[in-house]
């Protein structure tokens, strides 16, 4: 999830806490909650220095995004707040410290929960469980959350410039919806009506009611997208396996368009039966049944250029589930994947992160990446070039591969 959403969530939680238990420490409460809701992303500051050249993908959303690290992170934030209180020569009451401590712990937990909503995922139960968990329900950002949270925060904010910042974010979110071409006109109108409704709700209800209503809307939105995502994944998996008995589907990655949950990007990962078993990844689009069959609103392909050596697929193959629009396929012998995982220490380490890996060789060079983030022909953050002479990455986190069954890993 983007840090603006994390920040708005933290500010909304602080405002709710202030309404439920009034306190003179508005600034410190807001600051502690804002810090807590962004603190786990400090792993970005050191991730690139570990396990080179794979540090960022292996250690971002790493140990700081686990429940075990929640208390140490909360203690660091509380230590900073204690230093601030001493610097300001203020003596805070025990109840204020309890409120700050609860907000801090809640904020870190909310950060982890929000990051679990997209296809990148987290592994919150480390070290007891090293698996990745992702709900595949939200793109990196979702403007509806900004539109919901900004009005009550703007009305509650002291000072004109703070109010202006919140209203500016509100208008920026609405401008984003109208400014991108892939959001259909119908959804632009729906989001505009939602924005008007959020403002009207904030003006009609009192301060406590309006912030609680906004938070509840975000919870309902996230829960609805999770339910839809599970239904989309189940339907695509069942269709693939029923129509192709020789296929084994390992995973289905789903990502809705921002501001358009009617259209989803899908990546299906699997293998064919032996002998001559293949590893394959199929990428495409899926439109919900609410979208008319003759509608073209989900047929755009914003990421048509690829670093991966993929082949184009028929858009509407016979016998496929209605609503699927295929784009590309990456296919290699399954044994090649398994051999690379063992012979290349870089590729083997990369599989602790990758969910839809691709690769190709150019002489001694090995190129590899993850199709989830292969969005153009240039090399992205999840794509690497290695040579056999390069030193193996150290300090590996030990995450369980998301395609472990294809690698014949024994738990």
C-alpha positions in Angstrom: 0.0 0.0 0.0 1.2 3.5 -0.7 2.5 5.6 2.1 -0.2 8.3 1.6 -2.9 5.7 2.4 -0.8 4.5 5.4 -0.6 8.1 6.6 -4.3 8.9 6.2 -5.1 5.6 8.1 -2.8 6.7 10.9 -4.3 10.1 11.1 -7.9 8.8 11.0 -7.1 6.3 13.8 -5.6 9.1 15.9 -8.7 11.3 15.3 -11.0 8.5 16.4 -8.9 7.9 19.5 -9.2 11.6 20.4 -13.0 11.6 19.9 -13.4 8.5 22.1 -11.0 9.8 24.8 -10.4 13.5 24.6 -6.8 14.6 25.3 -4.8 17.8 25.2 -2.0 15.9 23.4 -3.5 16.2 20.0 -0.1 16.8 18.3 1.8 13.9 20.0 -1.1 11.5 19.4 -1.2 12.4 15.7 2.6 12.2 15.4 2.8 8.8 17.2 0.0 7.3 15.0 1.5 8.7 11.8 4.9 7.3 12.7 3.5 3.9 13.6 1.5 3.6 10.4 4.7 4.2 8.3 7.4 2.8 10.5 7.7 -0.7 9.1 8.6 0.8 5.7 11.9 1.9 7.2 13.2 -1.4 5.9 13.6 0.4 2.5 16.4 2.4 4.0 18.6 -0.7 4.6 17.1 -3.4 2.4 19.3 -2.6 -0.7 22.5 -3.1 1.3 21.6 -6.7 2.2 21.7 -9.8 0.0 23.1 -7.8 -3.0 21.9 -7.5 -5.7 18.5 -8.8 -4.5 18.3 -6.9 -1.2 15.3 -4.8 -1.9 13.0 -7.6 -3.1 14.1 -9.9 -0.3 14.1 -7.6 2.6 11.5 -4.9 1.8 8.3 -6.0 3.6 10.6 -8.2 5.5 11.2 -8.6 9.2 9.7 -5.1 10.0 6.4 -6.4 8.6 6.0 -9.2 11.2 4.1 -9.3 14.4 7.2 -10.4 16.3 8.8 -7.0 15.5 5.7 -5.0 16.5 6.7 -4.5 20.1 10.4 -3.5 19.4 9.2 -1.0 16.8 6.5 0.4 19.1 9.2 0.8 21.8 11.4 2.8 19.5 8.5 5.1 18.7 7.6 5.5 22.4 11.2 6.3 23.2 11.1 9.1 20.6 7.9 10.4 22.1 9.5 10.3 25.6 12.5 12.2 24.3 10.1 14.8 22.8 8.1 15.2 26.1 11.4 15.7 27.9 12.6 18.2 25.3 9.4 20.2 25.7 9.5 19.8 29.5 6.1 18.3 29.5 4.8 15.7 32.0 2.2 13.5 30.4 -0.4 11.6 32.4 -0.4 7.8 32.6 -3.6 7.6 30.6 -2.0 9.7 27.8 0.9 7.3 27.6 -1.4 4.3 27.5 -3.3 6.0 24.6 -0.1 6.7 22.7 1.1 3.1 23.3 -2.1 1.6 22.1 -2.1 3.8 19.0 1.5 2.9 18.2 0.9 -0.9 18.4 -2.4 -0.6 16.5 -0.7 1.5 13.8 2.0 -1.0 13.1 -0.6 -3.8 13.0 -2.8 -1.8 10.6 0.3 -1.2 8.4 0.9 -4.9 8.1 -2.8 -5.6 7.4 -3.0 -2.9 4.7 0.2 -4.3 3.0 -1.4 -7.8 2.9 -4.2 -6.5 0.7 -2.1 -6.4 -2.6 -0.3 -9.0 -4.5 3.2 -8.2 -3.1 2.2 -9.7 0.3 3.8 -9.9 3.8 4.8 -12.8 6.1 3.5 -11.6 9.4 3.9 -14.8 11.3 7.7 -15.1 11.0 9.6 -17.0 12.5 6.9 -19.5 13.1 5.7 -19.4 9.6 7.9 -18.1 6.7 5.1 -18.1 4.1 4.0 -15.1 2.2 0.3 -13.9 2.7 -1.4 -11.7 0.2 -5.2 -11.1 -0.4 -4.7 -9.8 -4.0 -7.5 -7.3 -3.4 -6.2 -3.8 -3.9 -3.8 -2.1 -6.3 -0.9 -0.2 -4.7 -3.3 2.6 -4.1 -7.1 3.0 -4.1 -8.4 6.6 -4.5 -11.7 5.7 -2.8 -9.9 5.5 0.5 -8.4 8.9 0.1 -11.8 10.3 -0.8 -13.4 8.8 2.2 -10.8 9.8 4.8 -9.8 13.3 3.7 -13.1 15.2 4.4 -13.5 14.3 8.1 -9.8 14.9 8.7 -10.1 18.3 7.0 -13.1 19.3 9.1 -11.4 18.2 12.3 -8.0 19.8 11.5 -7.0 23.0 13.4 -5.6 25.8 11.2 -6.3 26.8 7.7 -3.2 25.2 6.1 -3.9 21.8 7.6 -7.5 21.9 6.3 -6.1 23.0 2.9 -3.7 20.0 2.8 -6.6 17.6 3.4 -8.9 19.2 0.8 -6.0 19.3 -1.6 -5.5 15.5 -1.2 -9.3 15.0 -1.7 -9.2 17.0 -5.0 -6.0 15.3 -6.1 -7.7 11.9 -5.6 -10.7 13.0 -7.7 -8.4 14.5 -10.3 -6.5 11.2 -10.5 -9.7 9.3 -11.2 -10.6 11.7 -14.0 -7.1 12.1 -15.3 -6.2 8.5 -16.1 -7.4 7.0 -19.3 -8.0 3.5 -18.2 -10.8 4.4 -15.7 -14.0 4.2 -17.7 -16.5 7.1 -17.7 -19.0 5.1 -15.7 -16.5 4.6 -12.8 -15.4 8.2 -13.0 -19.0 9.3 -12.5 -19.5 6.7 -9.6 -16.4 7.9 -7.9 -17.5 11.5 -8.2 -20.9 10.7 -6.7 -19.0 8.9 -3.9 -16.9 11.9 -3.3 -20.0 14.2 -3.1 -21.5 11.6 -0.6 -18.4 11.6 1.5 -18.4 15.4 1.8 -22.1 15.5 2.5 -21.7 12.8 5.2 -18.8 14.7 6.8 -20.9 17.9 6.9 -24.1 16.2 8.2 -22.7 14.1 11.0 -20.8 15.2 14.1 -17.0 14.8 14.4 -17.1 11.4 16.1 -19.7 9.9 13.7 -18.1 11.1 10.5 -14.6 9.7 11.2 -16.1 6.4 12.3 -18.3 6.3 9.2 -15.2 6.9 7.0 -13.2 4.2 8.6 -16.1 1.8 8.4 -16.4 2.5 4.6 -12.7 1.7 4.1 -13.2 -1.6 6.0 -16.2 -2.5 4.0 -14.4 -1.6 0.7 -11.4 -3.7 1.6 -13.5 -6.6 2.8 -15.6 -6.5 -0.4 -12.5 -6.5 -2.6 -11.1 -9.4 -0.7 -14.3 -11.4 -1.2 -14.4 -10.5 -4.9 -10.7 -11.4 -5.3 -11.3 -14.8 -3.8 -14.2 -15.4 -6.1 -12.2 -14.3 -9.2 -9.2 -16.5 -8.2 -11.4 -19.5 -7.5 -13.3 -19.2 -10.8 -10.1 -18.8 -12.9 -8.4 -21.8 -11.2 -11.5 -24.0 -11.6 -11.9 -23.1 -15.2 -8.2 -23.7 -16.0 -8.1 -27.1 -14.3 -11.4 -28.4 -15.6 -10.7 -27.3 -19.2 -7.2 -28.6 -19.2 -6.8 -31.9 -17.2 -3.1 -32.0 -17.8 -2.6 -28.6 -16.1 -1.8 -28.1 -12.4 -2.5 -24.5 -11.3 -0.1 -23.4 -8.6 -1.3 -19.8 -8.1 -3.6 -17.1 -9.4 -2.4 -13.5 -8.9 -5.2 -10.9 -9.0 -5.0 -7.1 -9.1 -7.9 -4.8 -9.6 -7.5 -1.6 -11.5 -7.3 1.5 -9.2 -10.7 3.2 -9.2 -12.2 0.4 -11.3 -12.8 -2.9 -9.5 -14.8 -4.2 -12.4 -11.5 -5.0 -14.2 -8.7 -7.2 -12.9 -5.2 -8.1 -14.1 -4.6 -11.8 -13.7 -1.5 -14.0 -13.8 -2.0 -17.8 -13.7 1.1 -19.9 -12.7 1.2 -23.6 -13.2 2.7 -26.7 -14.8 1.8 -29.4 -17.2 1.8 -33.1 -16.4 4.9 -35.2 -17.0 6.5 -36.5 -19.2 7.8 -33.3 -20.8 6.4 -31.2 -18.1 6.4 -27.4 -18.7 6.3 -24.5 -16.3 4.0 -21.8 -17.6 2.7 -18.4 -16.7 -0.4 -16.9 -18.5 -1.1 -13.2 -18.1 -4.4 -11.4 -19.0 -7.4 -9.5 -17.9 -10.7 -10.5 -16.2 -13.9 -8.6 -16.2 -16.6 -9.1 -13.6 -20.0 -10.5 -14.7 -21.4 -7.0 -14.2 -19.5 -5.8 -17.3 -21.5 -6.4 -20.5 -19.9 -9.0 -22.8 -19.6 -6.5 -25.7 -18.0 -3.8 -23.5 -14.4 -2.9 -24.2 -13.6 -1.2 -20.8 -11.4 -4.0 -19.6 -9.6 -4.7 -22.9 -6.9 -2.1 -22.6 -3.3 -3.3 -22.0 -1.3 -0.6 -20.3 1.7 -3.0 -19.8 2.0 -4.5 -23.3 5.8 -4.2 -23.5 7.7 -6.8 -21.5 11.2 -7.7 -20.5 10.2 -11.3 -20.4 10.3 -13.3 -23.6 6.6 -14.0 -23.8 4.3 -15.0 -26.7 1.0 -13.4 -27.5 -2.1 -15.5 -26.7 -5.6 -15.4 -28.4 -7.7 -12.9 -26.6 -10.8 -15.0 -26.4 -9.9 -18.7 -26.8 -12.8 -21.1 -27.2 -13.9 -22.9 -24.1 -12.5 -20.3 -21.7 -14.4 -18.8 -18.8 -16.5 -15.8 -19.9 -14.7 -12.6 -18.9 -11.1 -13.8 -19.4 -9.0 -11.8 -21.9 -5.6 -13.4 -22.3 -2.5 -11.4 -23.3 0.8 -13.2 -22.9 2.3 -16.6 -22.0 5.8 -17.4 -20.7 6.6 -21.2 -21.0 9.8 -23.2 -20.3 10.5 -26.8 -19.3 9.8 -27.4 -15.7 13.1 -29.1 -15.3 14.9 -25.9 -16.4 13.2 -24.0 -13.6 14.2 -26.7 -11.1 17.8 -26.9 -12.4 18.2 -23.1 -12.3 16.9 -23.0 -8.7 19.7 -25.3 -7.7 22.5 -24.2 -9.9 22.2 -20.4 -9.7 22.5 -19.0 -6.2 21.0 -15.7 -7.3 18.0 -17.2 -9.0 17.5 -19.6 -6.1 17.6 -16.7 -3.7 15.2 -14.7 -5.9 12.6 -17.5 -5.6 12.2 -16.5 -2.0 10.4 -13.5 -3.4 9.1 -14.3 -6.8 5.6 -15.4 -7.4 5.6 -15.5 -11.2 9.3 -15.9 -12.2 10.6 -15.6 -15.7 14.1 -15.9 -17.1 16.3 -16.1 -20.1 20.0 -16.5 -20.9 22.3 -14.5 -23.1 25.6 -16.3 -23.1 26.9 -16.5 -19.5 24.4 -13.8 -18.4 21.2 -14.8 -16.7 18.3 -12.4 -16.8 15.3 -13.0 -14.4 12.4 -11.2 -12.9 8.8 -11.4 -11.7 5.9 -11.0 -14.2 3.9 -9.3 -11.5 6.0 -6.2 -12.0 7.2 -6.6 -15.6 5.4 -3.5 -16.9 7.7 -2.3 -19.7 10.7 -3.3 -21.7 13.2 -1.6 -19.4 14.5 -3.3 -16.3 12.3 -2.8 -13.2 13.0 -3.2 -9.5 12.2 -6.9 -9.7 14.4 -7.7 -12.7 18.1 -8.7 -12.5 21.1 -9.6 -14.6 23.7 -11.9 -13.1 26.9 -13.7 -14.1 28.3 -16.9 -12.7 31.3 -15.1 -11.4 29.3 -12.8 -9.2 29.4 -13.6 -5.4 26.3 -15.2 -4.0 24.0 -13.0 -2.0 24.3 -13.4 1.8 22.0 -12.7 4.7 19.0 -14.4 3.0 15.8 -14.1 5.0 14.6 -17.6 4.4 11.2 -16.9 3.1 9.3 -19.9 1.8 9.1 -19.9 -2.0 5.7 -19.1 -3.3 6.1 -21.8 -6.0 7.7 -24.3 -3.6 5.6 -27.2 -4.9 7.0 -26.7 -8.4 10.5 -26.8 -7.0 9.8 -30.1 -5.2 10.7 -28.4 -1.9 10.3 -30.6 1.2 8.9 -28.7 4.1 
